[in-house]
Amino acid sequence: MIPRYKEIINDIQSKITKGIYKEGEKLPSESQLMTQFKTSRITVIRALKELEFTEIIYREKGRGSFVAPRKGHTQKVISLIIPHKTNFFSGGQQYVRSVYKYCQQYGYLCSVHYSEQSSKKERKILEDISKHKVSGVILYPINSKNIDLISTLIIKGCPLVLLDRKLDEVEVPVVESDNYKGAFEAVNYIIDKGHREIAFVGAKDSITVGKRYKGYCNALVSRGIALNKDIIFTSYHEKNSDDRQEILTLSEAEWIITRIRSVNPAVSAVFCANDLIAVRLMKAARLQKVKIPEELSFVGFDNISYSETEELNLTSVEQDFDQIGRSCVELLYNKISNTGNEPASVIIETRLNEGNSVFCFEET
C-alpha cells in the first residue's frame, strides 16, 4: 500500500505535469491538503518538504507553497517588501494590488512579504530573498537598520527600487507621493475654512511623516499662524520595542483629544499624518461627546475608506496608489532590462479629496 505522503506527492506532481498547477501558482494550503487526503499535518509537511527538496515546488514562510519553474527556465519573480501587517487594511494592500497587477503585465510573478514594522522581520525577509534568484526587489524600508543587507543586494547586482522612503546611504531610485505638497495644500484648505488653531498628530519616525509635518508647519507660517508645540504630537506614549511606534491606540487617541481640549480649547481642527490616526482620534472624540466637525474637524492622509468613517466622509489627501505601483514596476523593469539609462526617482502628485469632516466658519 502506497504511503499517504506519497499519494500527496504523486497527486501534486501529476497536476503540475498536466498543467493544472502552473509555474508560480500557489498550491493548496496545508489545511486544505489535510482535508483533501484525510491525513495529519505532519504527513502533509513531509510531502511538501520532499517536493521542495526535489525542486518541484518552493515554499515561502507565511505565504505557502508554489510551483517551481522547470529547470532551464528563468524564474521571473519580483519581490515586494512592505512594512504593513498581513491582515490589516491599510495603504499596504493598495500597494500590493497595484504592484502585483503591473508585475503581471510585464510578465513577472510578484512575491509579497510583510515586515510588520519590524526590522528583525525585514532582515529575515532580505536574507531569504538573497538566497533565491529573483529578478528584482521593490522595498518599502522601515529605516536603515538593514543597510548592510540592502547594500549587499546592490553589490550583487540585484535590481532594486525603493517605495515611499529614500535611504541616505545608497543611491537607489525612489517612487513616492508628494507628501510635503499634499500636506501643505491640506492645511491651507483647513485655514481657508476659517480655522486658526490646528493641531498635528503623527509619529515623526519616518522621512514620509517628516515631510507631511514640514508641509503642515510651513502652511501655518506662510499664513501668519505661529506654531504651537503644545498641540503638535509627533510621538506617542506607547512604543514598539522593536522599531517604530505602534499604530495609534484608542487610549493614546483619548489622551491626545483630552490634551488638546485642555491645553488649548480654541483648537478647532486636527491634521493627521494618515487616515487611521484620524479614525482613531474621531472615535476618541465621539467618546468624549465632542461634535465632529462642528467642535473639532479632521483631515487625514492616504484617502483610505475605513468602516468607522461610514457616518462621516473624511477629508483626506489622496495618494495615487495605482500610479505609484506602476512607476515602481516600470523603474525596476528598466533596471532589469539594463537599458544603460539609470532610472530616475519619481514623485507622484496627490490631490485633496474633500469630504464633510471640516467645518466651515466662513466663506472662502
Secondary structure, 3 states (H helix, E strand, C coil): CCCHHHHHHHHHHHHHHCCCCCCCCECCCHHHHHHHHCCCHHHHHHHHHHHHHCCCEEEECCCEEEECCCCCCCCCEEEEEECCCCCCCCHHHHHHHHHHHHHHHCCCEEEEEECCCCHHHHHHHHHHHHHCCCCEEEECCCCCCCHHHHHHHHHCCCCEEEECCCCCCCCCCEEEECHHHHHHHHHHHHHHCCCCCEEEECCCCCHHHHHHHHHHHHHHHHCCCCCCHHHEECCCCCCCCCCCCCCCCHHHHHHHHHHHHHHCCCCCEEEECCHHHHHHHHHHHHHCCCCCCCCCEEEEEECCCCHHHCCCCCEEEECCHHHHHHHHHHHHHHHHHCCCCCCCCEEECCEEECCCCCCCCCCC
